[in-house]
Amino acid sequence: MKAPKVGILLAIACAMPALSIAQENQNGVTRQKVRAELIELEKAGYDPHRVDDATFPADLQAAEAKVAAQHQQQVSSMTTPSPPTPR
């Protein structure tokens, strides 16, 4: 009686990682997207290899703010109509 219960629990435990991977893909988060976001943050000044944990949250938030401002600037430049050209 004990062996079937252990087998069922083992099967459930083995299936859990597969279910979590499926959930990640449904949300649209891929390794490629995460890597692209990290590259953007590094270009904005964030260094993930920095050892100083005391400045970690502030450094990351500052880089995220810069990236968000860049994205907002790109969006506004695409939606702002250009002035008419004189004839």
Rosetta blueprint (number, residue, H / E / L):
1 M L
2 K H
3 A H
4 P H
5 K H
6 V H
7 G H
8 I H
9 L H
10 L H
11 A H
12 I H
13 A H
14 C H
15 A H
16 M H
17 P H
18 A H
19 L H
20 S H
21 I H
22 A H
23 Q H
24 E H
25 N H
26 Q H
27 N L
28 G L
29 V L
30 T L
31 R H
32 Q H
33 K H
34 V H
35 R H
36 A H
37 E H
38 L H
39 I H
40 E H
41 L H
42 E H
43 K H
44 A L
45 G L
46 Y L
47 D L
48 P L
49 H L
50 R L
51 V L
52 D L
53 D H
54 A H
55 T H
56 F H
57 P H
58 A H
59 D H
60 L H
61 Q H
62 A H
63 A H
64 E H
65 A H
66 K H
67 V H
68 A H
69 A H
70 Q H
71 H H
72 Q H
73 Q H
74 Q H
75 V H
76 S H
77 S H
78 M H
79 T H
80 T L
81 P L
82 S L
83 P L
84 P L
85 T L
86 P L
87 R L
